[in-house]
Amino acid sequence: MSIEPQLERIIPSAVLLDGIDWIIQGGESGPKKRPFKTFWAHIMKEICAQSGIPYFFKQIDKVQEIPEDLMIRQFPIY
């Protein structure tokens, strides 16, 4: 499942990941990019860890450096 560009917070209790093999998450890039809040990524990272789903954080906005704790590049095993 691709969550990019993520433009608002996702409520953890509303997330159903049945049948999802991989989450890719990131913010929007480009001259009119809208803001991405890194706490959104921390929430999804934790949901994936609890669910045993590989998580890949792609970008904040291609300008801001990704914090070290979000440099996660997990891939599904097929």
URDACOR-V310304 format. One record per run of one state. SS is the DSSP state (H for helix, E for strand, L for the rest). FROM is the first residue (numbers start at 1). LEN is the number of residues. If there is no record, write none. Layout:
BEGIN
SS_FROM_LEN + SS_FROM_LEN
END
This chain:
BEGIN
L_1_1 + E_2_2 + L_4_8 + H_12_3 + L_15_7 + E_22_5 + L_27_11 + H_38_14 + L_52_2 + E_54_6 + L_60_8 + H_68_3 + L_71_2 + E_73_1 + L_74_5
END
